Amino acid sequence: MTAIGPANIRVREAVQTLVPYEPGKPVDEVRRELGLDTIVKLASNEGPFGPFPAALNAIKAGIGELNRYPDGGIYRLRNALATRHGVEQDNVAVGAGADAIISYLLLALLEPGDEVVCGWPSFPSYVIDARKLSATAVLVPLRDGFYDLPALLGAITDRTRVVFICNPNNPTGTMVDRQAVDAYFSDVPSHVLTVLDEAYWEYVDDQGYPDGIAEYARDGHATLVLRTFSKIFGLAGLRVGYGVGPSDVVAAVRKVQNAFDVTQPAQDAALASLGDVAELERRRELNRVGRDQLNGGLLQLGLKPIEPAVANFVYVDLGMDGRSIADQMLRKGVIIRPMAAFGAESAVRISVGTAEDNDVCLGALGEVLTSGGTS
Ligand SMILES: Cc1ncc(COP(=O)(O)O)c(C=O)c1O
């Protein structure tokens, strides 16, 4: 084996300070290493169920065509999404995950030294993607786990190009309601684009939760609303998400988009998923029950999860090193996400799994905490 050493090529300064994404080991590898029969993975806010049946059929039907590049215009899916949301096709950008849309948007909008504003802790891509472009991410602390929209407004300067509102917020699982978002939009200056990140939209059944597309984007506000097929639709592994907003913003995103970045199976599966309203409803309800189960179990363990959580995960401060607890949970076959990377050393985030997954997780956490949380 040859180790290829460094070539000492100059890397952009903004990139030098970034830390590469640290993926966990593949689940099978962990299972083998620890000699466990099963692993319960509740670390990435994925849905616990696979793709919708119609999506699986669509994927299977297209396998023989994988020698072809995908439809670069993503025509059928964009068209279907436009119809569904009552907008024109030019108002819809589809990318390899909502994550890709965030990265394309910032690439299109930010000059070095520009600013983005977001709550913190929140979805790290807002910060990382801005820093990649030598822009500054202004982090506004959450208030009791909730996005603080007046404080976001207060952080806007002449250099602010984008404000991110993560609704519900990853990792705390909380939402801001219609009244708060209305008030925000009535005060936000016109040079700012607001991204309403609604990656978990389908899970939320609170009447006060606004539909960013119907209530703000379609009304002509300067907002790009993000949604994804990674969560309730069970397609995280295929990478497909989208943004709906003003035609010039969507055009800018599409100009910097990598050609053919959304694979044909991803396009076909997403399109097929849109029709199955009953399965969506079933999963939403199971998630609600599972989230109550996790919250109830955490309370019984004497912990205080942030409530109300409205998406498919819960966030809890354990009052001790979250990384160490997550590590001990792993050895019991349960993967949860420590929040140190979000600046919360003593917190963890747990995704809602099946009833059985949640039970196993709560059991393991109980054991770890009873043993004093020390390894
Ligand atoms: C708030 C938020 N936005 C965007 C994404 C990205 O989703 P996707 O899988 O579509 O890239 C995630 C994924 O976890 C998320 O939590």
PDBQT file of the ligand as one rigid body, heavy atoms in Angstrom, charges set to zero:
ROOT
HETATM    1  C1  LIG A 401     -33.311  21.683   9.430  1.00  0.00    +0.000 C 
HETATM    2  C2  LIG A 401     -32.771  20.850   8.312  1.00  0.00    +0.000 A 
HETATM    3  N1  LIG A 401     -32.677  21.390   7.099  1.00  0.00    +0.000 NA
HETATM    4  C3  LIG A 401     -32.206  20.694   6.071  1.00  0.00    +0.000 A 
HETATM    5  C4  LIG A 401     -31.809  19.380   6.223  1.00  0.00    +0.000 A 
HETATM    6  C5  LIG A 401     -31.230  18.684   5.044  1.00  0.00    +0.000 C 
HETATM    7  O1  LIG A 401     -32.048  17.701   4.581  1.00  0.00    +0.000 OA
HETATM    8  P1  LIG A 401     -31.702  16.895   3.266  1.00  0.00    +0.000 P 
HETATM    9  O2  LIG A 401     -31.568  15.485   3.669  1.00  0.00    +0.000 OA
HETATM   10  O3  LIG A 401     -32.882  17.157   2.370  1.00  0.00    +0.000 OA
HETATM   11  O4  LIG A 401     -30.458  17.464   2.698  1.00  0.00    +0.000 OA
HETATM   12  C6  LIG A 401     -31.887  18.778   7.472  1.00  0.00    +0.000 A 
HETATM   13  C7  LIG A 401     -31.430  17.392   7.668  1.00  0.00    +0.000 C 
HETATM   14  O5  LIG A 401     -31.327  16.859   8.703  1.00  0.00    +0.000 OA
HETATM   15  C8  LIG A 401     -32.385  19.530   8.553  1.00  0.00    +0.000 A 
HETATM   16  O6  LIG A 401     -32.454  19.026   9.782  1.00  0.00    +0.000 OA
ENDROOT
TORSDOF 0
